[in-house]
Amino acid sequence: MPVTPCTPGTNYVGAATGLQVDYAASQTPLQDIAIAALDTRISQNALDIDGVGGLEHESRIQNLEGNWTNIGTQYAQINGSTLETFSVASPALPSEAMPKSELETTFAKLNGDNAIQFLVADPVLLTAAITLGYTIANFAKLNGNSAEIFQVANAINITDALPIGQADLKYLTISGKASDSDKLDGKDSTAFVEQTQTATTATAGIARAATAAESAAGTAVNAYVTPDQLKAAIDAHNAILSPPAHT
């Protein structure tokens, strides 16, 4: 697969390795997280960024039919013998497609003949990700034959995309029930949304109006993504990024 170097921009130097990474965007708190992750990954795997190894980008992603389409900028990182690829819709936001640590395997990963690819198309809510070219959601993690897709409202705290059992985690669970609109790897599934709120997530997600009970009690309003908002985001991105039909 041909690759081209990252677009030169702001330089960041990893404290642990002295590695210089070029980004086209200004530094953000999320990039701080990503750079810290690069320090860890590169010190462990002795990666470089010289046009041969390390972090490179390719402006195409591959769908299940084996065709390449120009959807976003794809980042690839060699991690030992494993290739991990990351897709973002805007080259100015590369860090939002980076994992924070080795534990965060919710992004695209090529492992033998199995591949999972995700496209982050909404830098605000991170609600648009393509999993295996079919279902658009946030982040997904495959556990054996089952899959969990996670809805994240806070773009800064990327760890919210992990199934860590926190009360403020919004996520979708793919079941084995049939549905025309939600598909994972060509199999019919039904998407479910679980909405939970805590005081710690008052600033995360989409703002909502206080309920009558909350207003009367003076309770703080916790923001969250509603099922209708999530469905609208999925439908909108499905309309733009429709995968090819199976034959």
C-alpha positions as CSV (number, residue, x, y, z in Angstrom):
1,M,0.0,0.0,0.0
2,P,1.6,3.3,-1.0
3,V,2.0,5.9,1.8
4,T,2.9,9.5,2.0
5,P,4.5,11.3,5.0
6,C,2.3,13.2,7.4
7,T,1.7,16.8,6.4
8,P,4.3,19.0,8.0
9,G,3.0,21.3,10.7
10,T,3.4,21.8,14.5
11,N,6.3,19.7,15.8
12,Y,5.9,17.6,18.9
13,V,8.8,15.9,20.6
14,G,8.1,12.8,22.7
15,A,9.7,13.2,26.1
16,A,10.6,9.5,26.5
17,T,12.2,9.0,23.1
18,G,13.0,12.4,21.6
19,L,10.9,11.4,18.5
20,Q,9.6,14.3,16.5
21,V,6.1,14.0,15.2
22,D,4.6,16.5,12.7
23,Y,1.0,17.5,12.9
24,A,-1.0,19.8,10.7
25,A,-3.2,21.0,13.6
26,S,-2.4,23.0,16.8
27,Q,-1.9,21.1,19.9
28,T,-5.0,20.2,21.9
29,P,-5.4,18.3,25.2
30,L,-6.4,15.2,23.2
31,Q,-3.1,15.5,21.3
32,D,-1.3,15.7,24.6
33,I,-2.8,12.3,25.4
34,A,-1.9,10.9,22.0
35,I,1.7,12.2,22.2
36,A,2.1,10.6,25.6
37,A,0.8,7.3,24.0
38,L,3.4,7.7,21.2
39,D,6.1,8.0,23.8
40,T,5.0,4.7,25.3
41,R,4.5,2.9,22.0
42,I,7.7,4.0,20.4
43,S,9.9,3.4,23.4
44,Q,8.5,-0.1,23.6
45,N,8.7,-0.9,19.9
46,A,11.6,1.3,18.7
47,L,9.4,2.7,15.9
48,D,10.6,5.5,13.7
49,I,8.9,8.1,11.4
50,D,11.2,8.2,8.4
51,G,8.9,7.3,5.6
52,V,9.5,3.6,6.1
53,G,8.2,2.7,9.6
54,G,6.3,4.3,12.4
55,L,3.4,6.7,11.8
56,E,2.5,7.3,8.2
57,H,-0.8,8.2,6.5
58,E,-2.7,7.0,3.4
59,S,-5.7,8.9,2.1
60,R,-7.8,5.8,1.5
61,I,-9.5,3.0,3.4
62,Q,-10.4,-0.4,2.2
63,N,-13.9,-1.8,2.4
64,L,-14.9,-5.4,2.7
65,E,-15.2,-5.8,-1.0
66,G,-11.5,-5.2,-1.3
67,N,-11.9,-1.8,-3.0
68,W,-10.1,1.4,-1.9
69,T,-12.2,4.5,-1.4
70,N,-11.1,8.1,-0.6
71,I,-13.0,8.6,2.7
72,G,-10.5,9.9,5.1
73,T,-6.8,10.0,6.1
74,Q,-5.6,6.7,7.3
75,Y,-2.8,6.4,9.8
76,A,-0.8,3.2,10.1
77,Q,1.6,2.2,12.9
78,I,3.7,-0.8,13.0
79,N,3.5,-2.4,16.5
80,G,5.9,-5.3,16.6
81,S,4.4,-7.6,14.0
82,T,1.0,-6.1,14.2
83,L,-0.3,-3.3,11.8
84,E,-2.8,-0.9,13.4
85,T,-4.5,1.6,11.0
86,F,-6.5,4.6,12.0
87,S,-8.9,6.6,9.8
88,V,-9.9,10.2,10.4
89,A,-12.0,12.5,8.1
90,S,-9.8,15.5,8.7
91,P,-6.0,15.4,8.5
92,A,-6.1,18.3,11.0
93,L,-7.3,15.9,13.7
94,P,-4.9,12.9,13.6
95,S,-4.7,12.4,17.3
96,E,-8.4,11.6,17.6
97,A,-7.7,8.4,15.7
98,M,-4.8,7.4,18.0
99,P,-5.1,4.9,20.9
100,K,-4.2,6.3,24.4
101,S,-2.4,3.1,25.4
102,E,-1.8,-0.5,24.4
103,L,-5.0,-1.5,26.1
104,E,-7.1,0.7,23.8
105,T,-7.6,-1.7,20.8
106,T,-10.9,-0.2,19.8
107,F,-9.5,1.3,16.6
108,A,-8.6,-0.4,13.3
109,K,-6.3,-3.4,13.7
110,L,-5.1,-5.9,11.2
111,N,-4.4,-9.2,12.9
112,G,-3.8,-12.1,10.5
113,D,-6.8,-12.2,8.1
114,N,-9.1,-10.2,10.4
115,A,-9.4,-6.5,10.1
116,I,-11.5,-3.8,11.8
117,Q,-11.5,-0.3,10.5
118,F,-13.1,2.8,11.9
119,L,-13.6,6.3,10.4
120,V,-13.9,9.2,12.8
121,A,-16.0,11.7,10.8
122,D,-17.3,14.0,13.5
123,P,-14.6,15.8,15.5
124,V,-17.1,17.1,18.0
125,L,-19.0,14.0,19.1
126,L,-17.0,11.3,17.5
127,T,-20.3,9.7,16.6
128,A,-19.4,8.6,13.1
129,A,-17.2,5.6,12.8
130,I,-17.3,2.9,10.2
131,T,-16.9,-0.6,11.7
132,L,-16.1,-3.2,9.0
133,G,-17.6,-0.9,6.4
134,Y,-21.2,-1.4,7.5
135,T,-22.4,0.0,10.8
136,I,-21.6,3.6,11.6
137,A,-21.2,4.3,15.3
138,N,-18.4,5.4,17.6
139,F,-15.8,2.9,18.6
140,A,-16.2,-0.9,18.5
141,K,-14.4,-3.8,20.2
142,L,-14.8,-7.3,19.1
143,N,-14.9,-10.0,21.8
144,G,-14.9,-13.3,20.2
145,N,-18.0,-13.4,18.0
146,S,-19.8,-10.6,19.8
147,A,-19.3,-6.9,19.3
148,E,-19.9,-3.8,21.5
149,I,-20.1,-0.3,20.0
150,F,-19.5,2.6,22.4
151,Q,-21.0,6.1,22.2
152,V,-18.6,8.7,23.6
153,A,-19.8,12.2,24.3
154,N,-16.5,13.7,25.6
155,A,-13.9,14.0,22.8
156,I,-11.2,14.9,25.3
157,N,-11.5,11.8,27.6
158,I,-10.9,9.1,25.0
159,T,-10.9,6.4,27.7
160,D,-14.7,6.8,27.8
161,A,-14.8,4.7,24.6
162,L,-13.7,1.6,26.6
163,P,-16.1,-0.8,28.3
164,I,-14.9,0.1,31.8
165,G,-18.2,-0.1,33.5
166,Q,-18.4,3.5,34.5
167,A,-21.8,5.0,35.2
168,D,-21.3,7.8,32.6
169,L,-20.5,5.5,29.8
170,K,-22.9,5.6,26.8
171,Y,-22.7,2.7,24.6
172,L,-24.5,0.5,22.1
173,T,-24.6,-3.3,22.3
174,I,-25.1,-5.3,19.2
175,S,-27.4,-8.3,19.8
176,G,-28.2,-11.2,17.5
177,K,-31.6,-9.9,16.6
178,A,-32.5,-8.9,13.0
179,S,-32.6,-5.3,11.9
180,D,-32.6,-3.8,8.4
181,S,-30.5,-0.7,9.4
182,D,-27.8,-2.0,11.8
183,K,-25.3,-4.5,10.4
184,L,-22.0,-5.7,11.7
185,D,-19.8,-7.7,9.3
186,G,-22.8,-8.4,7.1
187,K,-24.8,-9.9,9.9
188,D,-28.1,-8.5,11.1
189,S,-28.1,-6.9,14.5
190,T,-30.2,-4.7,16.6
191,A,-28.7,-1.7,18.3
192,F,-29.6,-0.7,21.9
193,V,-28.7,2.5,23.7
194,E,-28.1,2.6,27.4
195,Q,-28.1,6.1,28.9
196,T,-26.7,6.7,32.3
197,Q,-25.7,9.9,33.9
198,T,-23.5,11.1,36.8
199,A,-22.5,14.5,38.1
200,T,-19.0,14.0,36.6
201,T,-20.4,14.1,33.0
202,A,-22.3,17.4,33.3
203,T,-20.2,19.0,30.6
204,A,-20.0,16.0,28.2
205,G,-22.2,15.3,25.3
206,I,-25.1,17.2,23.8
207,A,-26.7,19.8,26.0
208,R,-30.3,19.1,27.0
209,A,-33.0,21.0,28.8
210,A,-33.7,20.2,32.5
211,T,-36.8,18.1,33.2
212,A,-39.5,19.5,35.4
213,A,-38.4,17.4,38.3
214,E,-34.8,18.5,37.9
215,S,-35.8,22.2,37.7
216,A,-37.9,21.9,40.8
217,A,-35.2,20.2,42.7
218,G,-32.4,22.4,41.3
219,T,-30.6,19.2,40.1
220,A,-27.6,19.7,37.8
221,V,-28.4,18.7,34.2
222,N,-26.1,16.0,32.8
223,A,-25.7,16.1,29.0
224,Y,-26.1,13.0,27.0
225,V,-26.8,11.7,23.5
226,T,-30.4,10.6,23.0
227,P,-31.4,7.6,20.9
228,D,-33.0,10.0,18.3
229,Q,-29.8,12.0,18.0
230,L,-27.7,9.0,17.7
231,K,-30.0,7.4,15.1
232,A,-30.0,10.7,13.1
233,A,-26.2,10.8,13.1
234,I,-26.0,7.2,12.0
235,D,-28.6,7.7,9.3
236,A,-26.9,10.9,8.0
237,H,-23.5,9.2,7.8
238,N,-24.9,6.1,6.3
239,A,-26.4,8.2,3.5
240,I,-23.0,9.7,2.8
241,L,-20.8,6.7,3.3
242,S,-23.0,3.9,2.0
243,P,-20.9,0.7,1.6
244,P,-21.3,-1.4,-1.6
245,A,-24.1,-4.0,-1.6
246,H,-23.2,-7.6,-1.2
247,T,-23.6,-9.7,-4.4
